[in-house]
């Protein structure tokens, strides 16, 4: 399931996933994805990052500066997003 975080001033939507685990790794991970309509209006720009320690990946249409800015901002709130995903995952099981 994906949960909305915010829509930025430029129309970029930011969402995050449920908690998931990698094989043989008890660490809680989430995937955070960004998407916006591209400048020509006929497709989407997108990128994603796996937290807690990932880097942006699958970058389409975002500038290097935008990637760097969002990655820095995202890592500042990683713990909050992971905690929120845990709470939502727990609530969905009840």
C-alpha positions in Angstrom: 0.0 0.0 0.0 1.2 3.6 -0.6 0.6 6.5 1.7 0.7 10.1 0.7 3.1 12.4 2.4 2.6 15.7 0.6 2.1 17.5 -2.7 4.8 20.1 -3.2 4.4 23.5 -4.7 5.5 22.3 -8.2 2.9 19.5 -8.1 5.3 16.7 -7.2 3.5 14.0 -5.2 5.5 12.2 -2.5 4.3 8.8 -1.2 5.8 6.0 0.9 5.2 2.2 1.1 4.4 -0.2 3.8 7.3 -1.7 5.7 9.2 -4.5 4.0 12.2 -6.6 4.7 15.0 -7.8 2.6 15.9 -11.6 2.8 17.8 -12.4 6.0 17.7 -8.8 7.1 15.5 -7.7 10.0 15.8 -4.0 9.2 12.6 -2.2 8.5 12.6 -0.6 5.0 10.2 1.6 3.1 10.3 3.0 -0.4 9.6 6.7 -1.0 8.5 7.7 -4.4 8.2 11.1 -6.1 6.1 11.8 -9.2 5.1 14.9 -11.1 3.7 15.7 -14.6 6.7 16.6 -16.8 7.2 20.0 -18.4 5.5 19.0 -21.7 2.5 17.6 -19.8 2.5 14.3 -21.7 4.4 12.0 -19.2 5.7 11.9 -15.7 9.0 12.7 -14.0 9.8 10.2 -11.2 12.3 9.0 -8.7 12.4 6.8 -5.6 14.5 6.0 -2.6 14.6 3.0 -0.2 15.0 4.2 3.4 16.6 4.1 5.9 19.9 4.6 4.0 19.2 4.4 0.3 20.1 6.8 -2.5 17.7 8.1 -5.1 17.2 5.6 -8.0 15.2 5.3 -11.1 15.5 9.0 -11.7 13.5 10.3 -14.7 13.2 14.0 -15.4 14.5 15.4 -12.2 17.7 17.5 -12.3 20.8 16.5 -10.3 20.1 19.5 -8.0 16.5 18.4 -7.3 17.7 14.8 -6.6 20.3 16.0 -4.2 17.9 18.4 -2.4 15.2 15.8 -2.0 17.6 13.1 -0.9 19.0 15.4 1.8 15.5 16.4 3.0 14.3 12.8 2.9 17.1 11.4 5.1 16.2 14.1 7.7 12.7 12.7 8.1 13.5 9.0 7.4 12.8 7.9 11.0 9.4 9.7 11.0 8.3 8.1 7.8 9.5 4.6 8.9 7.7 4.9 12.2 4.5 6.1 10.4 4.7 3.1 8.0 5.0 0.7 11.0 2.0 2.3 12.7 -0.1 2.1 9.5 1.0 -1.5 8.8 0.0 -2.5 12.4 -3.3 -0.7 12.1 -4.1 -2.5 8.8 -3.6 -5.9 10.5 -6.1 -5.2 13.3 
